[in-house]
Amino acid sequence: MNDVTTDRPILVFDSGIGGLTVLREARVLMPERRFVYIADDAGFPYGEWEEGALRARIVGLFGGLIAEHDPEIAIIACNTASTLVLEDLRKAYPDVPFVGTVPAIKPAAERTSSGLVTVLATPGTVKRAYTRDLIQSFATKCHVRLVGSQNLARLAEAHIRGDPIDDEAIRAEIAPCFYEKDGQRTDIVVLACTHYPFLANVFRRLAPWPVDWLDPAEAIARRALSLIKPNGRGTEPEHGDDIAVFTSGNPDFSTRRLMQGFGLDTGVMA
């Protein structure tokens, strides 16, 4: 049997444009691969959905996405979706390897010096049993604060499109991440939403003291790389265009321009 793959794409899925942080790292590690970026902007933001409805939506969407694009692997570049529906996707589509995005609690627990760690996430990720199970498994010797932000994903989308954002609005969202206990201070904030790394420089500027803002994008890309087969083409891109697909079918001009800046041709759902 030939282990060399055809030009089947890597599918990167998110509720919006936050997953571009993962796509960016995946391209660095797999420049010869073709990527299809799926933005479920018709369902954005995921953090406000009822769990059963969101689970049904995502599993249903993937039936069409797999049929249309035949991906070699699918990266769920969204913490909210991964902590809710990853196992359902694996059961529903067993022939497709899925790589999820979950809060980087284990590496945070390994790196912290103060023992005070914050997980900055959407409300949906904060309330998941999956997130609390990660804390119980890997961070029992730390004090982990969960901070659920209603607004940061929207602010990140606005920022990456070039729209102005209010410093005080950002400061209010990240303020609960910083706390002191027994003479120690928070020293790591886990960015548990793929949108948030777009604001990392803003976070650093507005933070009351320096912390390590932990972005899991590279680790996700490395996990995807470990699961794919070599394509036999070396490292130079020789594939078709990478595309971005929006479930709304109608991304605005600034979003289309952003996608072009990432080297993605925009498309719509069939």
Secondary structure as the mmCIF struct_conf table of DSSP 4:
data_model
#
loop_
_struct_conf.conf_type_id
_struct_conf.id
_struct_conf.beg_label_comp_id
_struct_conf.beg_label_asym_id
_struct_conf.beg_label_seq_id
_struct_conf.end_label_comp_id
_struct_conf.end_label_asym_id
_struct_conf.end_label_seq_id
BEND BEND1 ASP A 7 ASP A 7
HELX_LH_PP_P HELX_LH_PP_P1 ARG A 8 PRO A 9
STRN STRN1 ILE A 10 ASP A 14
BEND BEND2 SER A 15 ILE A 17
TURN_TY1_P TURN_TY1_P1 GLY A 18 GLY A 19
HELX_RH_AL_P HELX_RH_AL_P1 LEU A 20 LEU A 29
TURN_TY1_P TURN_TY1_P2 PRO A 31 GLU A 32
BEND BEND3 ARG A 33 ARG A 33
STRN STRN2 PHE A 35 ALA A 39
TURN_TY1_P TURN_TY1_P3 ASP A 41 GLY A 43
HELX_RH_3T_P HELX_RH_3T_P1 TYR A 46 GLU A 48
BEND BEND4 TRP A 49 TRP A 49
HELX_RH_AL_P HELX_RH_AL_P2 GLU A 51 HIS A 69
BEND BEND5 GLU A 72 GLU A 72
STRN STRN3 ILE A 73 ILE A 76
HELX_RH_AL_P HELX_RH_AL_P3 ASN A 79 ALA A 92
TURN_TY1_P TURN_TY1_P4 PRO A 94 ASP A 95
BEND BEND6 VAL A 96 VAL A 96
STRN STRN4 PHE A 98 VAL A 99
HELX_RH_AL_P HELX_RH_AL_P4 ILE A 105 ARG A 111
BEND BEND7 SER A 113 GLY A 115
STRN STRN5 LEU A 116 ALA A 121
HELX_RH_AL_P HELX_RH_AL_P5 PRO A 123 LYS A 127
HELX_RH_AL_P HELX_RH_AL_P6 ALA A 129 PHE A 138
TURN_TY1_P TURN_TY1_P5 THR A 140 LYS A 141
BEND BEND8 CYS A 142 CYS A 142
STRN STRN6 HIS A 143 GLY A 148
BEND BEND9 GLN A 150 ASN A 151
HELX_RH_AL_P HELX_RH_AL_P7 LEU A 152 ILE A 160
TURN_TY1_P TURN_TY1_P6 ARG A 161 GLY A 162
HELX_RH_AL_P HELX_RH_AL_P8 ASP A 167 ILE A 174
HELX_RH_3T_P HELX_RH_3T_P2 ALA A 175 CYS A 177
STRN STRN7 GLU A 180 LYS A 181
TURN_TY1_P TURN_TY1_P7 ASP A 182 GLY A 183
STRN STRN8 GLN A 184 ARG A 185
STRN STRN9 ILE A 188 LEU A 191
BEND BEND10 CYS A 193 CYS A 193
TURN_TY1_P TURN_TY1_P8 THR A 194 HIS A 195
HELX_RH_3T_P HELX_RH_3T_P3 TYR A 196 LEU A 199
HELX_RH_AL_P HELX_RH_AL_P9 ALA A 200 LEU A 206
BEND BEND11 PRO A 208 TRP A 209
STRN STRN10 ASP A 212 LEU A 214
HELX_RH_AL_P HELX_RH_AL_P10 ALA A 217 LEU A 227
BEND BEND12 ILE A 228 ILE A 228
HELX_LH_PP_P HELX_LH_PP_P2 LYS A 229 PRO A 230
BEND BEND13 GLY A 232 ARG A 233
TURN_TY1_P TURN_TY1_P9 GLY A 234 THR A 235
BEND BEND14 GLU A 236 GLU A 236
BEND BEND15 HIS A 239 HIS A 239
STRN STRN11 ILE A 243 PHE A 246
TURN_TY1_P TURN_TY1_P10 THR A 247 SER A 248
BEND BEND16 GLY A 249 GLY A 249
HELX_RH_AL_P HELX_RH_AL_P11 PHE A 253 GLY A 261
TURN_TY1_P TURN_TY1_P11 PHE A 262 GLY A 263
STRN STRN12 ASP A 265 VAL A 268
#
